Amino acid sequence: MEKSKSPYEQVSQELNEFRERRIAERRSRPRGTPDRRRSQNNEIQQSDKHSPRRNLH
């Protein structure tokens, strides 16, 4: 038998469950766009090649 929860605890648990469901739904859907992180990582690596701070150490 569970301890009765305060209204705050109940709402907090419901919100967490909602978030978990929502994230699972979003992850299960295929995206129509390529992974943006790959291009961002490439851009960062490209900019580091010409960075003056790179030669300080």
PQR file of N, CA, C, O and H, with PARSE charges and radii, in Angstrom:
ATOM      1  N   MET A   1       0.851  -1.184   0.000 -0.4000 1.5000
ATOM      2  CA  MET A   1       0.000   0.000   0.000 -0.0000 2.0000
ATOM      3  C   MET A   1       0.895   1.245   0.000  0.5500 1.7000
ATOM      4  O   MET A   1       1.810   1.376   0.813 -0.5500 1.4000
ATOM      5  N   GLU A   2       0.603   2.144  -0.930 -0.4000 1.5000
ATOM      6  CA  GLU A   2       1.418   3.350  -1.053 -0.0000 2.0000
ATOM      7  C   GLU A   2       0.997   4.413  -0.052  0.5500 1.7000
ATOM      8  O   GLU A   2      -0.170   4.522   0.325 -0.5500 1.4000
ATOM      9  H   GLU A   2      -0.140   2.038  -1.590  0.4000 1.0000
ATOM     10  N   LYS A   3       1.972   5.179   0.358 -0.4000 1.5000
ATOM     11  CA  LYS A   3       1.700   6.329   1.214 -0.0000 2.0000
ATOM     12  C   LYS A   3       0.959   7.360   0.368  0.5500 1.7000
ATOM     13  O   LYS A   3       1.309   7.576  -0.792 -0.5500 1.4000
ATOM     14  H   LYS A   3       2.920   5.090   0.052  0.4000 1.0000
ATOM     15  N   SER A   4      -0.052   7.991   0.933 -0.4000 1.5000
ATOM     16  CA  SER A   4      -0.770   9.009   0.164 -0.0000 2.0000
ATOM     17  C   SER A   4       0.166  10.184  -0.096  0.5500 1.7000
ATOM     18  O   SER A   4       0.919  10.614   0.777 -0.5500 1.4000
ATOM     19  H   SER A   4      -0.337   7.815   1.876  0.4000 1.0000
ATOM     20  N   LYS A   5       0.096  10.683  -1.317 -0.4000 1.5000
ATOM     21  CA  LYS A   5       1.013  11.740  -1.731 -0.0000 2.0000
ATOM     22  C   LYS A   5       0.338  13.096  -1.621  0.5500 1.7000
ATOM     23  O   LYS A   5      -0.882  13.227  -1.728 -0.5500 1.4000
ATOM     24  H   LYS A   5      -0.516  10.333  -2.027  0.4000 1.0000
ATOM     25  N   SER A   6       1.167  14.086  -1.406 -0.4000 1.5000
ATOM     26  CA  SER A   6       0.651  15.450  -1.389 -0.0000 2.0000
ATOM     27  C   SER A   6       0.256  15.818  -2.816  0.5500 1.7000
ATOM     28  O   SER A   6       0.717  15.184  -3.765 -0.5500 1.4000
ATOM     29  H   SER A   6       2.158  13.979  -1.319  0.4000 1.0000
ATOM     30  N   PRO A   7      -0.584  16.823  -2.977 -0.5600 1.5000
ATOM     31  CA  PRO A   7      -0.963  17.247  -4.340  0.2800 2.0000
ATOM     32  C   PRO A   7       0.250  17.596  -5.196  0.5500 1.7000
ATOM     33  O   PRO A   7       0.266  17.308  -6.393 -0.5500 1.4000
ATOM     34  N   TYR A   8       1.259  18.211  -4.597 -0.4000 1.5000
ATOM     35  CA  TYR A   8       2.471  18.552  -5.348 -0.0000 2.0000
ATOM     36  C   TYR A   8       3.157  17.287  -5.858  0.5500 1.7000
ATOM     37  O   TYR A   8       3.555  17.219  -7.021 -0.5500 1.4000
ATOM     38  H   TYR A   8       1.245  18.445  -3.625  0.4000 1.0000
ATOM     39  N   GLU A   9       3.294  16.287  -4.990 -0.4000 1.5000
ATOM     40  CA  GLU A   9       3.945  15.038  -5.389 -0.0000 2.0000
ATOM     41  C   GLU A   9       3.158  14.323  -6.479  0.5500 1.7000
ATOM     42  O   GLU A   9       3.746  13.757  -7.401 -0.5500 1.4000
ATOM     43  H   GLU A   9       2.971  16.342  -4.045  0.4000 1.0000
ATOM     44  N   GLN A  10       1.835  14.344  -6.380 -0.4000 1.5000
ATOM     45  CA  GLN A  10       1.000  13.704  -7.398 -0.0000 2.0000
ATOM     46  C   GLN A  10       1.183  14.374  -8.752  0.5500 1.7000
ATOM     47  O   GLN A  10       1.381  13.703  -9.765 -0.5500 1.4000
ATOM     48  H   GLN A  10       1.358  14.804  -5.631  0.4000 1.0000
ATOM     49  N   VAL A  11       1.116  15.685  -8.762 -0.4000 1.5000
ATOM     50  CA  VAL A  11       1.251  16.427 -10.016 -0.0000 2.0000
ATOM     51  C   VAL A  11       2.655  16.249 -10.586  0.5500 1.7000
ATOM     52  O   VAL A  11       2.828  16.118 -11.798 -0.5500 1.4000
ATOM     53  H   VAL A  11       0.955  16.230  -7.940  0.4000 1.0000
ATOM     54  N   SER A  12       3.651  16.246  -9.712 -0.4000 1.5000
ATOM     55  CA  SER A  12       5.025  16.060 -10.157 -0.0000 2.0000
ATOM     56  C   SER A  12       5.202  14.692 -10.814  0.5500 1.7000
ATOM     57  O   SER A  12       5.847  14.578 -11.856 -0.5500 1.4000
ATOM     58  H   SER A  12       3.510  16.352  -8.727  0.4000 1.0000
ATOM     59  N   GLN A  13       4.634  13.664 -10.209 -0.4000 1.5000
ATOM     60  CA  GLN A  13       4.734  12.322 -10.778 -0.0000 2.0000
ATOM     61  C   GLN A  13       3.994  12.246 -12.112  0.5500 1.7000
ATOM     62  O   GLN A  13       4.491  11.646 -13.065 -0.5500 1.4000
ATOM     63  H   GLN A  13       4.110  13.756  -9.362  0.4000 1.0000
ATOM     64  N   GLU A  14       2.813  12.851 -12.182 -0.4000 1.5000
ATOM     65  CA  GLU A  14       2.059  12.856 -13.440 -0.0000 2.0000
ATOM     66  C   GLU A  14       2.839  13.567 -14.541  0.5500 1.7000
ATOM     67  O   GLU A  14       2.857  13.110 -15.683 -0.5500 1.4000
ATOM     68  H   GLU A  14       2.409  13.338 -11.408  0.4000 1.0000
ATOM     69  N   LEU A  15       3.475  14.671 -14.207 -0.4000 1.5000
ATOM     70  CA  LEU A  15       4.263  15.406 -15.189 -0.0000 2.0000
ATOM     71  C   LEU A  15       5.443  14.563 -15.679  0.5500 1.7000
ATOM     72  O   LEU A  15       5.722  14.521 -16.877 -0.5500 1.4000
ATOM     73  H   LEU A  15       3.460  15.042 -13.279  0.4000 1.0000
ATOM     74  N   ASN A  16       6.127  13.900 -14.763 -0.4000 1.5000
ATOM     75  CA  ASN A  16       7.246  13.039 -15.157 -0.0000 2.0000
ATOM     76  C   ASN A  16       6.781  11.911 -16.065  0.5500 1.7000
ATOM     77  O   ASN A  16       7.451  11.593 -17.048 -0.5500 1.4000
ATOM     78  H   ASN A  16       5.900  13.934 -13.790  0.4000 1.0000
ATOM     79  N   GLU A  17       5.645  11.303 -15.752 -0.4000 1.5000
ATOM     80  CA  GLU A  17       5.116  10.227 -16.587 -0.0000 2.0000
ATOM     81  C   GLU A  17       4.732  10.759 -17.963  0.5500 1.7000
ATOM     82  O   GLU A  17       4.976  10.104 -18.977 -0.5500 1.4000
ATOM     83  H   GLU A  17       5.101  11.561 -14.954  0.4000 1.0000
ATOM     84  N   PHE A  18       4.131  11.946 -17.998 -0.4000 1.5000
ATOM     85  CA  PHE A  18       3.770  12.556 -19.274 -0.0000 2.0000
ATOM     86  C   PHE A  18       5.015  12.804 -20.117  0.5500 1.7000
ATOM     87  O   PHE A  18       5.036  12.499 -21.310 -0.5500 1.4000
ATOM     88  H   PHE A  18       3.932  12.478 -17.175  0.4000 1.0000
ATOM     89  N   ARG A  19       6.051  13.359 -19.494 -0.4000 1.5000
ATOM     90  CA  ARG A  19       7.299  13.628 -20.223 -0.0000 2.0000
ATOM     91  C   ARG A  19       7.896  12.345 -20.786  0.5500 1.7000
ATOM     92  O   ARG A  19       8.337  12.312 -21.935 -0.5500 1.4000
ATOM     93  H   ARG A  19       6.034  13.607 -18.525  0.4000 1.0000
ATOM     94  N   GLU A  20       7.910  11.289 -19.974 -0.4000 1.5000
ATOM     95  CA  GLU A  20       8.460  10.012 -20.434 -0.0000 2.0000
ATOM     96  C   GLU A  20       7.683   9.490 -21.635  0.5500 1.7000
ATOM     97  O   GLU A  20       8.277   9.022 -22.607 -0.5500 1.4000
ATOM     98  H   GLU A  20       7.553  11.316 -19.041  0.4000 1.0000
ATOM     99  N   ARG A  21       6.351   9.569 -21.570 -0.4000 1.5000
ATOM    100  CA  ARG A  21       5.525   9.109 -22.701 -0.0000 2.0000
ATOM    101  C   ARG A  21       5.795   9.947 -23.935  0.5500 1.7000
ATOM    102  O   ARG A  21       5.947   9.418 -25.036 -0.5500 1.4000
ATOM    103  H   ARG A  21       5.868   9.949 -20.781  0.4000 1.0000
ATOM    104  N   ARG A  22       5.854  11.245 -23.748 -0.4000 1.5000
ATOM    105  CA  ARG A  22       6.064  12.165 -24.873 -0.0000 2.0000
ATOM    106  C   ARG A  22       7.422  11.926 -25.535  0.5500 1.7000
ATOM    107  O   ARG A  22       7.517  11.889 -26.762 -0.5500 1.4000
ATOM    108  H   ARG A  22       5.731  11.675 -22.853  0.4000 1.0000
ATOM    109  N   ILE A  23       8.458  11.766 -24.737 -0.4000 1.5000
ATOM    110  CA  ILE A  23       9.793  11.506 -25.279 -0.0000 2.0000
ATOM    111  C   ILE A  23       9.800  10.179 -26.028  0.5500 1.7000
ATOM    112  O   ILE A  23      10.377  10.083 -27.111 -0.5500 1.4000
ATOM    113  H   ILE A  23       8.381  11.795 -23.741  0.4000 1.0000
ATOM    114  N   ALA A  24       9.164   9.154 -25.463 -0.4000 1.5000
ATOM    115  CA  ALA A  24       9.119   7.848 -26.132 -0.0000 2.0000
ATOM    116  C   ALA A  24       8.382   7.955 -27.462  0.5500 1.7000
ATOM    117  O   ALA A  24       8.800   7.350 -28.449 -0.5500 1.4000
ATOM    118  H   ALA A  24       8.695   9.231 -24.583  0.4000 1.0000
ATOM    119  N   GLU A  25       7.289   8.717 -27.499 -0.4000 1.5000
ATOM    120  CA  GLU A  25       6.545   8.904 -28.750 -0.0000 2.0000
ATOM    121  C   GLU A  25       7.410   9.603 -29.790  0.5500 1.7000
ATOM    122  O   GLU A  25       7.445   9.197 -30.952 -0.5500 1.4000
ATOM    123  H   GLU A  25       6.949   9.209 -26.696  0.4000 1.0000
ATOM    124  N   ARG A  26       8.098  10.641 -29.376 -0.4000 1.5000
ATOM    125  CA  ARG A  26       8.922  11.403 -30.328 -0.0000 2.0000
ATOM    126  C   ARG A  26      10.084  10.567 -30.848  0.5500 1.7000
ATOM    127  O   ARG A  26      10.435  10.654 -32.025 -0.5500 1.4000
ATOM    128  H   ARG A  26       8.069  10.970 -28.433  0.4000 1.0000
ATOM    129  N   ARG A  27      10.677   9.762 -29.982 -0.4000 1.5000
ATOM    130  CA  ARG A  27      11.801   8.928 -30.416 -0.0000 2.0000
ATOM    131  C   ARG A  27      11.348   7.817 -31.344  0.5500 1.7000
ATOM    132  O   ARG A  27      12.120   7.367 -32.191 -0.5500 1.4000
ATOM    133  H   ARG A  27      10.391   9.691 -29.026  0.4000 1.0000
ATOM    134  N   SER A  28      10.114   7.369 -31.202 -0.4000 1.5000
ATOM    135  CA  SER A  28       9.645   6.260 -32.030 -0.0000 2.0000
ATOM    136  C   SER A  28       9.313   6.703 -33.449  0.5500 1.7000
ATOM    137  O   SER A  28       9.299   5.879 -34.364 -0.5500 1.4000
ATOM    138  H   SER A  28       9.487   7.735 -30.515  0.4000 1.0000
ATOM    139  N   ARG A  29       9.047   7.988 -33.646 -0.4000 1.5000
ATOM    140  CA  ARG A  29       8.724   8.502 -34.982 -0.0000 2.0000
ATOM    141  C   ARG A  29       9.989   8.736 -35.786  0.5500 1.7000
ATOM    142  O   ARG A  29      10.963   9.286 -35.273 -0.5500 1.4000
ATOM    143  H   ARG A  29       9.058   8.657 -32.903  0.4000 1.0000
ATOM    144  N   PRO A  30       9.979   8.320 -37.043 -0.5600 1.5000
ATOM    145  CA  PRO A  30      11.156   8.626 -37.876  0.2800 2.0000
ATOM    146  C   PRO A  30      11.193  10.111 -38.199  0.5500 1.7000
ATOM    147  O   PRO A  30      10.162  10.733 -38.455 -0.5500 1.4000
ATOM    148  N   ARG A  31      12.392  10.665 -38.184 -0.4000 1.5000
ATOM    149  CA  ARG A  31      12.547  12.078 -38.526 -0.0000 2.0000
ATOM    150  C   ARG A  31      12.741  12.202 -40.017  0.5500 1.7000
ATOM    151  O   ARG A  31      13.333  11.328 -40.651 -0.5500 1.4000
ATOM    152  H   ARG A  31      13.230  10.159 -37.977  0.4000 1.0000
ATOM    153  N   GLY A  32      12.245  13.285 -40.574 -0.4000 1.5000
ATOM    154  CA  GLY A  32      12.425  13.529 -41.993 -0.0000 2.0000
ATOM    155  C   GLY A  32      13.678  14.319 -42.292  0.5500 1.7000
ATOM    156  O   GLY A  32      13.946  14.651 -43.447 -0.5500 1.4000
ATOM    157  H   GLY A  32      11.765  13.995 -40.059  0.4000 1.0000
ATOM    158  N   THR A  33      14.449  14.624 -41.262 -0.4000 1.5000
ATOM    159  CA  THR A  33      15.646  15.446 -41.465 -0.0000 2.0000
ATOM    160  C   THR A  33      16.873  14.656 -41.046  0.5500 1.7000
ATOM    161  O   THR A  33      16.782  13.781 -40.184 -0.5500 1.4000
ATOM    162  H   THR A  33      14.232  14.354 -40.324  0.4000 1.0000
ATOM    163  N   PRO A  34      18.017  14.951 -41.641 -0.5600 1.5000
ATOM    164  CA  PRO A  34      19.249  14.270 -41.216  0.2800 2.0000
ATOM    165  C   PRO A  34      19.667  14.737 -39.829  0.5500 1.7000
ATOM    166  O   PRO A  34      19.176  15.748 -39.327 -0.5500 1.4000
ATOM    167  N   ASP A  35      20.560  14.005 -39.230 -0.4000 1.5000
ATOM    168  CA  ASP A  35      21.052  14.335 -37.896 -0.0000 2.0000
ATOM    169  C   ASP A  35      21.852  15.631 -37.957  0.5500 1.7000
ATOM    170  O   ASP A  35      22.888  15.691 -38.619 -0.5500 1.4000
ATOM    171  H   ASP A  35      20.959  13.184 -39.637  0.4000 1.0000
ATOM    172  N   ARG A  36      21.378  16.664 -37.272 -0.4000 1.5000
ATOM    173  CA  ARG A  36      22.029  17.974 -37.327 -0.0000 2.0000
ATOM    174  C   ARG A  36      23.345  17.988 -36.572  0.5500 1.7000
ATOM    175  O   ARG A  36      24.225  18.793 -36.877 -0.5500 1.4000
ATOM    176  H   ARG A  36      20.536  16.615 -36.734  0.4000 1.0000
ATOM    177  N   ARG A  37      23.494  17.107 -35.590 -0.4000 1.5000
ATOM    178  CA  ARG A  37      24.714  17.124 -34.785 -0.0000 2.0000
ATOM    179  C   ARG A  37      25.943  16.801 -35.624  0.5500 1.7000
ATOM    180  O   ARG A  37      27.026  17.321 -35.358 -0.5500 1.4000
ATOM    181  H   ARG A  37      22.780  16.453 -35.342  0.4000 1.0000
ATOM    182  N   ARG A  38      25.792  15.959 -36.623 -0.4000 1.5000
ATOM    183  CA  ARG A  38      26.947  15.613 -37.456 -0.0000 2.0000
ATOM    184  C   ARG A  38      27.506  16.843 -38.146  0.5500 1.7000
ATOM    185  O   ARG A  38      28.717  17.058 -38.152 -0.5500 1.4000
ATOM    186  H   ARG A  38      24.912  15.536 -36.839  0.4000 1.0000
ATOM    187  N   SER A  39      26.631  17.649 -38.727 -0.4000 1.5000
ATOM    188  CA  SER A  39      27.128  18.830 -39.437 -0.0000 2.0000
ATOM    189  C   SER A  39      27.704  19.844 -38.453  0.5500 1.7000
ATOM    190  O   SER A  39      28.682  20.519 -38.775 -0.5500 1.4000
ATOM    191  H   SER A  39      25.646  17.474 -38.723  0.4000 1.0000
ATOM    192  N   GLN A  40      27.129  19.963 -37.280 -0.4000 1.5000
ATOM    193  CA  GLN A  40      27.667  20.892 -36.283 -0.0000 2.0000
ATOM    194  C   GLN A  40      29.052  20.449 -35.837  0.5500 1.7000
ATOM    195  O   GLN A  40      29.949  21.279 -35.691 -0.5500 1.4000
ATOM    196  H   GLN A  40      26.335  19.415 -37.019  0.4000 1.0000
ATOM    197  N   ASN A  41      29.237  19.153 -35.619 -0.4000 1.5000
ATOM    198  CA  ASN A  41      30.553  18.656 -35.204 -0.0000 2.0000
ATOM    199  C   ASN A  41      31.585  18.917 -36.288  0.5500 1.7000
ATOM    200  O   ASN A  41      32.717  19.295 -35.986 -0.5500 1.4000
ATOM    201  H   ASN A  41      28.508  18.479 -35.738  0.4000 1.0000
ATOM    202  N   ASN A  42      31.211  18.723 -37.540 -0.4000 1.5000
ATOM    203  CA  ASN A  42      32.139  18.980 -38.640 -0.0000 2.0000
ATOM    204  C   ASN A  42      32.507  20.454 -38.702  0.5500 1.7000
ATOM    205  O   ASN A  42      33.667  20.795 -38.930 -0.5500 1.4000
ATOM    206  H   ASN A  42      30.292  18.416 -37.785  0.4000 1.0000
ATOM    207  N   GLU A  43      31.523  21.334 -38.500 -0.4000 1.5000
ATOM    208  CA  GLU A  43      31.786  22.771 -38.539 -0.0000 2.0000
ATOM    209  C   GLU A  43      32.731  23.174 -37.410  0.5500 1.7000
ATOM    210  O   GLU A  43      33.618  24.004 -37.610 -0.5500 1.4000
ATOM    211  H   GLU A  43      30.580  21.057 -38.315  0.4000 1.0000
ATOM    212  N   ILE A  44      32.549  22.599 -36.238 -0.4000 1.5000
ATOM    213  CA  ILE A  44      33.409  22.920 -35.096 -0.0000 2.0000
ATOM    214  C   ILE A  44      34.833  22.461 -35.389  0.5500 1.7000
ATOM    215  O   ILE A  44      35.787  23.194 -35.132 -0.5500 1.4000
ATOM    216  H   ILE A  44      31.829  21.925 -36.075  0.4000 1.0000
ATOM    217  N   GLN A  45      34.977  21.261 -35.922 -0.4000 1.5000
ATOM    218  CA  GLN A  45      36.313  20.762 -36.243 -0.0000 2.0000
ATOM    219  C   GLN A  45      36.975  21.618 -37.311  0.5500 1.7000
ATOM    220  O   GLN A  45      38.176  21.879 -37.243 -0.5500 1.4000
ATOM    221  H   GLN A  45      34.202  20.665 -36.131  0.4000 1.0000
ATOM    222  N   GLN A  46      36.208  22.053 -38.289 -0.4000 1.5000
ATOM    223  CA  GLN A  46      36.760  22.897 -39.346 -0.0000 2.0000
ATOM    224  C   GLN A  46      37.242  24.227 -38.772  0.5500 1.7000
ATOM    225  O   GLN A  46      38.318  24.707 -39.129 -0.5500 1.4000
ATOM    226  H   GLN A  46      35.232  21.841 -38.345  0.4000 1.0000
ATOM    227  N   SER A  47      36.441  24.826 -37.874 -0.4000 1.5000
ATOM    228  CA  SER A  47      36.818  26.128 -37.322 -0.0000 2.0000
ATOM    229  C   SER A  47      38.010  26.002 -36.374  0.5500 1.7000
ATOM    230  O   SER A  47      38.788  26.947 -36.247 -0.5500 1.4000
ATOM    231  H   SER A  47      35.567  24.436 -37.584  0.4000 1.0000
ATOM    232  N   ASP A  48      38.171  24.858 -35.707 -0.4000 1.5000
ATOM    233  CA  ASP A  48      39.306  24.659 -34.802 -0.0000 2.0000
ATOM    234  C   ASP A  48      40.630  24.583 -35.560  0.5500 1.7000
ATOM    235  O   ASP A  48      41.680  24.917 -35.013 -0.5500 1.4000
ATOM    236  H   ASP A  48      37.539  24.090 -35.810  0.4000 1.0000
ATOM    237  N   LYS A  49      40.581  24.152 -36.790 -0.4000 1.5000
ATOM    238  CA  LYS A  49      41.814  24.028 -37.566 -0.0000 2.0000
ATOM    239  C   LYS A  49      42.489  25.384 -37.750  0.5500 1.7000
ATOM    240  O   LYS A  49      43.715  25.462 -37.830 -0.5500 1.4000
ATOM    241  H   LYS A  49      39.728  23.880 -37.234  0.4000 1.0000
ATOM    242  N   HIS A  50      41.703  26.438 -37.816 -0.4000 1.5000
ATOM    243  CA  HIS A  50      42.236  27.767 -38.083 -0.0000 2.0000
ATOM    244  C   HIS A  50      42.210  28.663 -36.847  0.5500 1.7000
ATOM    245  O   HIS A  50      42.386  29.878 -36.943 -0.5500 1.4000
ATOM    246  H   HIS A  50      40.707  26.374 -37.751  0.4000 1.0000
ATOM    247  N   SER A  51      41.992  28.055 -35.700 -0.4000 1.5000
ATOM    248  CA  SER A  51      41.867  28.832 -34.477 -0.0000 2.0000
ATOM    249  C   SER A  51      43.240  29.235 -33.944  0.5500 1.7000
ATOM    250  O   SER A  51      44.115  28.380 -33.806 -0.5500 1.4000
ATOM    251  H   SER A  51      41.849  27.068 -35.622  0.4000 1.0000
ATOM    252  N   PRO A  52      43.450  30.523 -33.641 -0.5600 1.5000
ATOM    253  CA  PRO A  52      44.733  30.948 -33.075  0.2800 2.0000
ATOM    254  C   PRO A  52      44.958  30.402 -31.667  0.5500 1.7000
ATOM    255  O   PRO A  52      46.103  30.269 -31.234 -0.5500 1.4000
ATOM    256  N   ARG A  53      43.882  30.084 -30.946 -0.4000 1.5000
ATOM    257  CA  ARG A  53      44.022  29.580 -29.585 -0.0000 2.0000
ATOM    258  C   ARG A  53      44.592  28.163 -29.573  0.5500 1.7000
ATOM    259  O   ARG A  53      45.131  27.714 -28.561 -0.5500 1.4000
ATOM    260  H   ARG A  53      42.952  30.191 -31.298  0.4000 1.0000
ATOM    261  N   ARG A  54      44.474  27.477 -30.672 -0.4000 1.5000
ATOM    262  CA  ARG A  54      44.933  26.097 -30.743 -0.0000 2.0000
ATOM    263  C   ARG A  54      46.445  26.007 -30.512  0.5500 1.7000
ATOM    264  O   ARG A  54      46.924  25.012 -29.968 -0.5500 1.4000
ATOM    265  H   ARG A  54      44.036  27.841 -31.494  0.4000 1.0000
ATOM    266  N   ASN A  55      47.186  27.013 -30.911 -0.4000 1.5000
ATOM    267  CA  ASN A  55      48.641  26.979 -30.827 -0.0000 2.0000
ATOM    268  C   ASN A  55      49.191  27.541 -29.517  0.5500 1.7000
ATOM    269  O   ASN A  55      50.407  27.672 -29.373 -0.5500 1.4000
ATOM    270  H   ASN A  55      46.797  27.821 -31.353  0.4000 1.0000
ATOM    271  N   LEU A  56      48.338  27.870 -28.576 -0.4000 1.5000
ATOM    272  CA  LEU A  56      48.805  28.480 -27.332 -0.0000 2.0000
ATOM    273  C   LEU A  56      49.436  27.469 -26.382  0.5500 1.7000
ATOM    274  O   LEU A  56      50.258  27.848 -25.549 -0.5500 1.4000
ATOM    275  H   LEU A  56      47.351  27.764 -28.693  0.4000 1.0000
ATOM    276  N   HIS A  57      49.075  26.198 -26.486 -0.4000 1.5000
ATOM    277  CA  HIS A  57      49.568  25.200 -25.529 -0.0000 2.0000
ATOM    278  C   HIS A  57      50.732  24.446 -26.075  0.5500 1.7000
ATOM    279  O   HIS A  57      51.270  23.567 -25.401 -0.5500 1.4000
ATOM    280  H   HIS A  57      48.407  25.890 -27.163  0.4000 1.0000
TER
END
